[in-house]
Amino acid sequence: MTGWETSERVLESGAFESRQRMLVADPVVEASEAGARTLGVSYWQAVERFTRGGVRARWTGDGGKLKLLGGATLLTFGPAELSFDGELVSCRHVIQGGLLALRAGGSVTLAQQPEGDQQELSVTVEGYLPRLAARAGAPPWTGMLYAKGQSPFHAAVSRRYFELLLRRGNS
């Protein structure tokens, strides 16, 4: 993977932002509603594949849920907000809650856009309040479950997602 990067930061509010990206030579989806939907569907498939079915994504017109195999709802999302303005193609989901969220807020955006003579694929989480992270003023060790578990898991899923998109784009 060329141009693979991952970054994360904590905002003053305690919310997290993270971004994973990679560069590819050509677009992997078309600039259309179908292309934007493919970005979203592929990401949730990557979650299921990475966890070998231990976490499953379920979607209706009202939104989606990431559910643990035993039935617990890890995260809930609003409906897909699809965009394909010019050369930017994206699928955004608002985070509505779940066991891994302290409260509703934030979003996950899956996107493809030009970056110089290449295309950038990205996964951006903005304004997410993870239940497993340390709270403001708390000792850092209180956030170890997030730092050593959930955060690296998200980055690994993003890598799997990019690989899946590349395979689809080359088929």
Biotite code that builds the C-alpha atoms (Angstrom):
import biotite.structure as struc

atoms = struc.array([
    struc.Atom([0.000, 0.000, 0.000], chain_id="A", res_id=1, res_name="MET", atom_name="CA", element="C"),
    struc.Atom([1.350, 3.371, -0.985], chain_id="A", res_id=2, res_name="THR", atom_name="CA", element="C"),
    struc.Atom([0.855, 6.421, 1.150], chain_id="A", res_id=3, res_name="GLY", atom_name="CA", element="C"),
    struc.Atom([-0.661, 4.463, 4.074], chain_id="A", res_id=4, res_name="TRP", atom_name="CA", element="C"),
    struc.Atom([-1.079, 6.750, 7.054], chain_id="A", res_id=5, res_name="GLU", atom_name="CA", element="C"),
    struc.Atom([-2.997, 6.622, 10.271], chain_id="A", res_id=6, res_name="THR", atom_name="CA", element="C"),
    struc.Atom([-3.448, 9.418, 12.785], chain_id="A", res_id=7, res_name="SER", atom_name="CA", element="C"),
    struc.Atom([-5.533, 10.106, 15.846], chain_id="A", res_id=8, res_name="GLU", atom_name="CA", element="C"),
    struc.Atom([-6.059, 13.019, 18.173], chain_id="A", res_id=9, res_name="ARG", atom_name="CA", element="C"),
    struc.Atom([-8.180, 13.901, 21.177], chain_id="A", res_id=10, res_name="VAL", atom_name="CA", element="C"),
    struc.Atom([-10.124, 17.159, 21.082], chain_id="A", res_id=11, res_name="LEU", atom_name="CA", element="C"),
    struc.Atom([-10.572, 19.436, 24.107], chain_id="A", res_id=12, res_name="GLU", atom_name="CA", element="C"),
    struc.Atom([-14.131, 18.105, 24.386], chain_id="A", res_id=13, res_name="SER", atom_name="CA", element="C"),
    struc.Atom([-12.737, 14.598, 24.929], chain_id="A", res_id=14, res_name="GLY", atom_name="CA", element="C"),
    struc.Atom([-13.993, 13.470, 21.522], chain_id="A", res_id=15, res_name="ALA", atom_name="CA", element="C"),
    struc.Atom([-11.647, 11.558, 19.229], chain_id="A", res_id=16, res_name="PHE", atom_name="CA", element="C"),
    struc.Atom([-10.774, 12.106, 15.615], chain_id="A", res_id=17, res_name="GLU", atom_name="CA", element="C"),
    struc.Atom([-8.925, 9.518, 13.591], chain_id="A", res_id=18, res_name="SER", atom_name="CA", element="C"),
    struc.Atom([-8.010, 9.166, 9.965], chain_id="A", res_id=19, res_name="ARG", atom_name="CA", element="C"),
    struc.Atom([-6.570, 6.361, 7.908], chain_id="A", res_id=20, res_name="GLN", atom_name="CA", element="C"),
    struc.Atom([-5.680, 6.869, 4.284], chain_id="A", res_id=21, res_name="ARG", atom_name="CA", element="C"),
    struc.Atom([-3.844, 5.350, 1.379], chain_id="A", res_id=22, res_name="MET", atom_name="CA", element="C"),
    struc.Atom([-3.072, 6.389, -2.172], chain_id="A", res_id=23, res_name="LEU", atom_name="CA", element="C"),
    struc.Atom([-3.961, 4.408, -5.278], chain_id="A", res_id=24, res_name="VAL", atom_name="CA", element="C"),
    struc.Atom([-3.224, 5.029, -8.951], chain_id="A", res_id=25, res_name="ALA", atom_name="CA", element="C"),
    struc.Atom([-6.823, 5.048, -10.213], chain_id="A", res_id=26, res_name="ASP", atom_name="CA", element="C"),
    struc.Atom([-10.309, 5.490, -8.764], chain_id="A", res_id=27, res_name="PRO", atom_name="CA", element="C"),
    struc.Atom([-11.674, 2.275, -7.244], chain_id="A", res_id=28, res_name="VAL", atom_name="CA", element="C"),
    struc.Atom([-15.329, 3.399, -7.412], chain_id="A", res_id=29, res_name="VAL", atom_name="CA", element="C"),
    struc.Atom([-17.158, 5.601, -9.891], chain_id="A", res_id=30, res_name="GLU", atom_name="CA", element="C"),
    struc.Atom([-18.295, 9.102, -8.940], chain_id="A", res_id=31, res_name="ALA", atom_name="CA", element="C"),
    struc.Atom([-21.965, 8.162, -8.504], chain_id="A", res_id=32, res_name="SER", atom_name="CA", element="C"),
    struc.Atom([-24.497, 7.138, -5.890], chain_id="A", res_id=33, res_name="GLU", atom_name="CA", element="C"),
    struc.Atom([-23.563, 3.508, -6.576], chain_id="A", res_id=34, res_name="ALA", atom_name="CA", element="C"),
    struc.Atom([-19.875, 4.326, -6.044], chain_id="A", res_id=35, res_name="GLY", atom_name="CA", element="C"),
    struc.Atom([-20.594, 6.075, -2.740], chain_id="A", res_id=36, res_name="ALA", atom_name="CA", element="C"),
    struc.Atom([-22.758, 3.146, -1.599], chain_id="A", res_id=37, res_name="ARG", atom_name="CA", element="C"),
    struc.Atom([-19.952, 0.715, -2.529], chain_id="A", res_id=38, res_name="THR", atom_name="CA", element="C"),
    struc.Atom([-17.579, 2.607, -0.216], chain_id="A", res_id=39, res_name="LEU", atom_name="CA", element="C"),
    struc.Atom([-19.998, 2.111, 2.689], chain_id="A", res_id=40, res_name="GLY", atom_name="CA", element="C"),
    struc.Atom([-20.935, -1.505, 1.959], chain_id="A", res_id=41, res_name="VAL", atom_name="CA", element="C"),
    struc.Atom([-17.270, -2.460, 1.512], chain_id="A", res_id=42, res_name="SER", atom_name="CA", element="C"),
    struc.Atom([-16.287, -0.955, 4.865], chain_id="A", res_id=43, res_name="TYR", atom_name="CA", element="C"),
    struc.Atom([-18.897, -2.901, 6.817], chain_id="A", res_id=44, res_name="TRP", atom_name="CA", element="C"),
    struc.Atom([-17.933, -6.068, 4.919], chain_id="A", res_id=45, res_name="GLN", atom_name="CA", element="C"),
    struc.Atom([-14.321, -5.430, 5.953], chain_id="A", res_id=46, res_name="ALA", atom_name="CA", element="C"),
    struc.Atom([-15.417, -5.254, 9.613], chain_id="A", res_id=47, res_name="VAL", atom_name="CA", element="C"),
    struc.Atom([-17.182, -8.609, 9.320], chain_id="A", res_id=48, res_name="GLU", atom_name="CA", element="C"),
    struc.Atom([-14.277, -10.243, 7.479], chain_id="A", res_id=49, res_name="ARG", atom_name="CA", element="C"),
    struc.Atom([-11.636, -8.868, 9.849], chain_id="A", res_id=50, res_name="PHE", atom_name="CA", element="C"),
    struc.Atom([-13.546, -10.224, 12.865], chain_id="A", res_id=51, res_name="THR", atom_name="CA", element="C"),
    struc.Atom([-14.330, -13.491, 11.043], chain_id="A", res_id=52, res_name="ARG", atom_name="CA", element="C"),
    struc.Atom([-18.014, -12.842, 11.616], chain_id="A", res_id=53, res_name="GLY", atom_name="CA", element="C"),
    struc.Atom([-17.627, -12.023, 15.330], chain_id="A", res_id=54, res_name="GLY", atom_name="CA", element="C"),
    struc.Atom([-18.970, -8.523, 14.638], chain_id="A", res_id=55, res_name="VAL", atom_name="CA", element="C"),
    struc.Atom([-21.755, -8.151, 12.109], chain_id="A", res_id=56, res_name="ARG", atom_name="CA", element="C"),
    struc.Atom([-23.208, -5.104, 10.420], chain_id="A", res_id=57, res_name="ALA", atom_name="CA", element="C"),
    struc.Atom([-26.979, -4.933, 9.999], chain_id="A", res_id=58, res_name="ARG", atom_name="CA", element="C"),
    struc.Atom([-28.600, -2.180, 7.935], chain_id="A", res_id=59, res_name="TRP", atom_name="CA", element="C"),
    struc.Atom([-32.094, -0.904, 7.247], chain_id="A", res_id=60, res_name="THR", atom_name="CA", element="C"),
    struc.Atom([-33.259, 2.339, 5.654], chain_id="A", res_id=61, res_name="GLY", atom_name="CA", element="C"),
    struc.Atom([-33.140, 3.934, 9.116], chain_id="A", res_id=62, res_name="ASP", atom_name="CA", element="C"),
    struc.Atom([-29.462, 3.172, 9.753], chain_id="A", res_id=63, res_name="GLY", atom_name="CA", element="C"),
    struc.Atom([-27.253, 0.388, 10.960], chain_id="A", res_id=64, res_name="GLY", atom_name="CA", element="C"),
    struc.Atom([-25.889, -1.516, 13.901], chain_id="A", res_id=65, res_name="LYS", atom_name="CA", element="C"),
    struc.Atom([-22.606, -3.247, 14.581], chain_id="A", res_id=66, res_name="LEU", atom_name="CA", element="C"),
    struc.Atom([-23.529, -6.260, 16.679], chain_id="A", res_id=67, res_name="LYS", atom_name="CA", element="C"),
    struc.Atom([-21.327, -8.676, 18.537], chain_id="A", res_id=68, res_name="LEU", atom_name="CA", element="C"),
    struc.Atom([-22.025, -12.299, 17.640], chain_id="A", res_id=69, res_name="LEU", atom_name="CA", element="C"),
    struc.Atom([-23.702, -12.749, 21.042], chain_id="A", res_id=70, res_name="GLY", atom_name="CA", element="C"),
    struc.Atom([-26.174, -9.973, 20.222], chain_id="A", res_id=71, res_name="GLY", atom_name="CA", element="C"),
    struc.Atom([-24.774, -6.905, 22.037], chain_id="A", res_id=72, res_name="ALA", atom_name="CA", element="C"),
    struc.Atom([-24.989, -3.709, 19.951], chain_id="A", res_id=73, res_name="THR", atom_name="CA", element="C"),
    struc.Atom([-21.506, -2.175, 19.813], chain_id="A", res_id=74, res_name="LEU", atom_name="CA", element="C"),
    struc.Atom([-22.391, 0.919, 17.753], chain_id="A", res_id=75, res_name="LEU", atom_name="CA", element="C"),
    struc.Atom([-25.489, 2.310, 16.058], chain_id="A", res_id=76, res_name="THR", atom_name="CA", element="C"),
    struc.Atom([-25.436, 4.601, 13.028], chain_id="A", res_id=77, res_name="PHE", atom_name="CA", element="C"),
    struc.Atom([-27.790, 6.849, 11.123], chain_id="A", res_id=78, res_name="GLY", atom_name="CA", element="C"),
    struc.Atom([-28.631, 6.180, 7.479], chain_id="A", res_id=79, res_name="PRO", atom_name="CA", element="C"),
    struc.Atom([-25.922, 6.488, 4.853], chain_id="A", res_id=80, res_name="ALA", atom_name="CA", element="C"),
    struc.Atom([-25.367, 10.035, 3.618], chain_id="A", res_id=81, res_name="GLU", atom_name="CA", element="C"),
    struc.Atom([-24.079, 9.504, 0.084], chain_id="A", res_id=82, res_name="LEU", atom_name="CA", element="C"),
    struc.Atom([-22.213, 12.220, -1.789], chain_id="A", res_id=83, res_name="SER", atom_name="CA", element="C"),
    struc.Atom([-20.577, 12.321, -5.213], chain_id="A", res_id=84, res_name="PHE", atom_name="CA", element="C"),
    struc.Atom([-19.806, 15.974, -5.877], chain_id="A", res_id=85, res_name="ASP", atom_name="CA", element="C"),
    struc.Atom([-17.283, 16.349, -8.679], chain_id="A", res_id=86, res_name="GLY", atom_name="CA", element="C"),
    struc.Atom([-14.425, 13.983, -8.004], chain_id="A", res_id=87, res_name="GLU", atom_name="CA", element="C"),
    struc.Atom([-15.154, 13.470, -4.270], chain_id="A", res_id=88, res_name="LEU", atom_name="CA", element="C"),
    struc.Atom([-17.169, 10.327, -3.542], chain_id="A", res_id=89, res_name="VAL", atom_name="CA", element="C"),
    struc.Atom([-18.198, 9.642, 0.051], chain_id="A", res_id=90, res_name="SER", atom_name="CA", element="C"),
    struc.Atom([-20.452, 7.706, 2.384], chain_id="A", res_id=91, res_name="CYS", atom_name="CA", element="C"),
    struc.Atom([-20.988, 9.184, 5.863], chain_id="A", res_id=92, res_name="ARG", atom_name="CA", element="C"),
    struc.Atom([-22.709, 7.653, 8.880], chain_id="A", res_id=93, res_name="HIS", atom_name="CA", element="C"),
    struc.Atom([-23.597, 9.606, 12.039], chain_id="A", res_id=94, res_name="VAL", atom_name="CA", element="C"),
    struc.Atom([-22.786, 7.689, 15.243], chain_id="A", res_id=95, res_name="ILE", atom_name="CA", element="C"),
    struc.Atom([-25.973, 7.406, 17.289], chain_id="A", res_id=96, res_name="GLN", atom_name="CA", element="C"),
    struc.Atom([-24.809, 5.299, 20.239], chain_id="A", res_id=97, res_name="GLY", atom_name="CA", element="C"),
    struc.Atom([-24.090, 1.730, 21.309], chain_id="A", res_id=98, res_name="GLY", atom_name="CA", element="C"),
    struc.Atom([-21.945, 0.086, 23.987], chain_id="A", res_id=99, res_name="LEU", atom_name="CA", element="C"),
    struc.Atom([-18.686, 1.512, 22.588], chain_id="A", res_id=100, res_name="LEU", atom_name="CA", element="C"),
    struc.Atom([-19.983, 5.103, 22.483], chain_id="A", res_id=101, res_name="ALA", atom_name="CA", element="C"),
    struc.Atom([-20.197, 7.217, 25.624], chain_id="A", res_id=102, res_name="LEU", atom_name="CA", element="C"),
    struc.Atom([-23.076, 9.045, 23.959], chain_id="A", res_id=103, res_name="ARG", atom_name="CA", element="C"),
    struc.Atom([-24.380, 9.861, 20.492], chain_id="A", res_id=104, res_name="ALA", atom_name="CA", element="C"),
    struc.Atom([-22.128, 12.082, 18.434], chain_id="A", res_id=105, res_name="GLY", atom_name="CA", element="C"),
    struc.Atom([-19.590, 12.077, 15.710], chain_id="A", res_id=106, res_name="GLY", atom_name="CA", element="C"),
    struc.Atom([-19.450, 10.328, 12.377], chain_id="A", res_id=107, res_name="SER", atom_name="CA", element="C"),
    struc.Atom([-17.585, 7.868, 10.171], chain_id="A", res_id=108, res_name="VAL", atom_name="CA", element="C"),
    struc.Atom([-16.853, 9.009, 6.603], chain_id="A", res_id=109, res_name="THR", atom_name="CA", element="C"),
    struc.Atom([-15.518, 6.731, 3.870], chain_id="A", res_id=110, res_name="LEU", atom_name="CA", element="C"),
    struc.Atom([-14.196, 8.665, 0.894], chain_id="A", res_id=111, res_name="ALA", atom_name="CA", element="C"),
    struc.Atom([-12.323, 8.664, -2.385], chain_id="A", res_id=112, res_name="GLN", atom_name="CA", element="C"),
    struc.Atom([-10.882, 11.894, -3.795], chain_id="A", res_id=113, res_name="GLN", atom_name="CA", element="C"),
    struc.Atom([-8.063, 13.091, -6.042], chain_id="A", res_id=114, res_name="PRO", atom_name="CA", element="C"),
    struc.Atom([-4.674, 13.657, -4.422], chain_id="A", res_id=115, res_name="GLU", atom_name="CA", element="C"),
    struc.Atom([-2.277, 15.000, -7.030], chain_id="A", res_id=116, res_name="GLY", atom_name="CA", element="C"),
    struc.Atom([-2.098, 12.453, -9.855], chain_id="A", res_id=117, res_name="ASP", atom_name="CA", element="C"),
    struc.Atom([-3.417, 9.673, -7.587], chain_id="A", res_id=118, res_name="GLN", atom_name="CA", element="C"),
    struc.Atom([-6.589, 8.908, -5.652], chain_id="A", res_id=119, res_name="GLN", atom_name="CA", element="C"),
    struc.Atom([-6.828, 9.028, -1.879], chain_id="A", res_id=120, res_name="GLU", atom_name="CA", element="C"),
    struc.Atom([-8.995, 6.482, -0.083], chain_id="A", res_id=121, res_name="LEU", atom_name="CA", element="C"),
    struc.Atom([-9.809, 7.462, 3.493], chain_id="A", res_id=122, res_name="SER", atom_name="CA", element="C"),
    struc.Atom([-11.675, 6.510, 6.633], chain_id="A", res_id=123, res_name="VAL", atom_name="CA", element="C"),
    struc.Atom([-12.297, 9.505, 8.889], chain_id="A", res_id=124, res_name="THR", atom_name="CA", element="C"),
    struc.Atom([-13.906, 9.387, 12.315], chain_id="A", res_id=125, res_name="VAL", atom_name="CA", element="C"),
    struc.Atom([-14.841, 12.790, 13.707], chain_id="A", res_id=126, res_name="GLU", atom_name="CA", element="C"),
    struc.Atom([-16.245, 13.779, 17.094], chain_id="A", res_id=127, res_name="GLY", atom_name="CA", element="C"),
    struc.Atom([-16.517, 10.213, 18.435], chain_id="A", res_id=128, res_name="TYR", atom_name="CA", element="C"),
    struc.Atom([-16.795, 9.806, 22.205], chain_id="A", res_id=129, res_name="LEU", atom_name="CA", element="C"),
    struc.Atom([-15.508, 6.286, 22.964], chain_id="A", res_id=130, res_name="PRO", atom_name="CA", element="C"),
    struc.Atom([-16.663, 4.735, 26.228], chain_id="A", res_id=131, res_name="ARG", atom_name="CA", element="C"),
    struc.Atom([-13.313, 2.925, 26.601], chain_id="A", res_id=132, res_name="LEU", atom_name="CA", element="C"),
    struc.Atom([-11.120, 6.065, 26.416], chain_id="A", res_id=133, res_name="ALA", atom_name="CA", element="C"),
    struc.Atom([-9.774, 7.941, 29.447], chain_id="A", res_id=134, res_name="ALA", atom_name="CA", element="C"),
    struc.Atom([-11.933, 10.857, 30.592], chain_id="A", res_id=135, res_name="ARG", atom_name="CA", element="C"),
    struc.Atom([-10.532, 14.370, 30.955], chain_id="A", res_id=136, res_name="ALA", atom_name="CA", element="C"),
    struc.Atom([-8.505, 14.581, 34.175], chain_id="A", res_id=137, res_name="GLY", atom_name="CA", element="C"),
    struc.Atom([-8.459, 10.804, 34.709], chain_id="A", res_id=138, res_name="ALA", atom_name="CA", element="C"),
    struc.Atom([-5.204, 8.848, 34.885], chain_id="A", res_id=139, res_name="PRO", atom_name="CA", element="C"),
    struc.Atom([-4.038, 7.735, 31.400], chain_id="A", res_id=140, res_name="PRO", atom_name="CA", element="C"),
    struc.Atom([-4.210, 4.031, 32.330], chain_id="A", res_id=141, res_name="TRP", atom_name="CA", element="C"),
    struc.Atom([-8.017, 4.326, 32.494], chain_id="A", res_id=142, res_name="THR", atom_name="CA", element="C"),
    struc.Atom([-8.066, 4.558, 28.694], chain_id="A", res_id=143, res_name="GLY", atom_name="CA", element="C"),
    struc.Atom([-5.886, 1.522, 27.985], chain_id="A", res_id=144, res_name="MET", atom_name="CA", element="C"),
    struc.Atom([-8.765, -0.553, 26.596], chain_id="A", res_id=145, res_name="LEU", atom_name="CA", element="C"),
    struc.Atom([-9.291, 2.065, 23.919], chain_id="A", res_id=146, res_name="TYR", atom_name="CA", element="C"),
    struc.Atom([-5.601, 2.769, 23.264], chain_id="A", res_id=147, res_name="ALA", atom_name="CA", element="C"),
    struc.Atom([-4.532, -0.891, 23.102], chain_id="A", res_id=148, res_name="LYS", atom_name="CA", element="C"),
    struc.Atom([-7.738, -2.436, 21.760], chain_id="A", res_id=149, res_name="GLY", atom_name="CA", element="C"),
    struc.Atom([-10.353, -0.374, 19.978], chain_id="A", res_id=150, res_name="GLN", atom_name="CA", element="C"),
    struc.Atom([-8.037, 2.177, 18.311], chain_id="A", res_id=151, res_name="SER", atom_name="CA", element="C"),
    struc.Atom([-5.615, -0.361, 16.742], chain_id="A", res_id=152, res_name="PRO", atom_name="CA", element="C"),
    struc.Atom([-8.603, -2.529, 15.782], chain_id="A", res_id=153, res_name="PHE", atom_name="CA", element="C"),
    struc.Atom([-10.097, 0.399, 13.836], chain_id="A", res_id=154, res_name="HIS", atom_name="CA", element="C"),
    struc.Atom([-6.798, 1.026, 11.990], chain_id="A", res_id=155, res_name="ALA", atom_name="CA", element="C"),
    struc.Atom([-6.493, -2.685, 11.112], chain_id="A", res_id=156, res_name="ALA", atom_name="CA", element="C"),
    struc.Atom([-10.071, -2.764, 9.780], chain_id="A", res_id=157, res_name="VAL", atom_name="CA", element="C"),
    struc.Atom([-9.278, 0.288, 7.645], chain_id="A", res_id=158, res_name="SER", atom_name="CA", element="C"),
    struc.Atom([-6.297, -1.519, 6.099], chain_id="A", res_id=159, res_name="ARG", atom_name="CA", element="C"),
    struc.Atom([-8.521, -4.520, 5.324], chain_id="A", res_id=160, res_name="ARG", atom_name="CA", element="C"),
    struc.Atom([-11.111, -2.137, 3.836], chain_id="A", res_id=161, res_name="TYR", atom_name="CA", element="C"),
    struc.Atom([-8.544, -0.553, 1.512], chain_id="A", res_id=162, res_name="PHE", atom_name="CA", element="C"),
    struc.Atom([-7.362, -4.008, 0.397], chain_id="A", res_id=163, res_name="GLU", atom_name="CA", element="C"),
    struc.Atom([-10.961, -5.038, -0.296], chain_id="A", res_id=164, res_name="LEU", atom_name="CA", element="C"),
    struc.Atom([-11.582, -1.881, -2.358], chain_id="A", res_id=165, res_name="LEU", atom_name="CA", element="C"),
    struc.Atom([-8.406, -2.486, -4.360], chain_id="A", res_id=166, res_name="LEU", atom_name="CA", element="C"),
    struc.Atom([-9.441, -6.065, -5.148], chain_id="A", res_id=167, res_name="ARG", atom_name="CA", element="C"),
    struc.Atom([-12.880, -4.833, -6.259], chain_id="A", res_id=168, res_name="ARG", atom_name="CA", element="C"),
    struc.Atom([-11.340, -2.071, -8.374], chain_id="A", res_id=169, res_name="GLY", atom_name="CA", element="C"),
    struc.Atom([-9.004, -4.520, -10.116], chain_id="A", res_id=170, res_name="ASN", atom_name="CA", element="C"),
    struc.Atom([-11.648, -7.149, -10.874], chain_id="A", res_id=171, res_name="SER", atom_name="CA", element="C"),
])
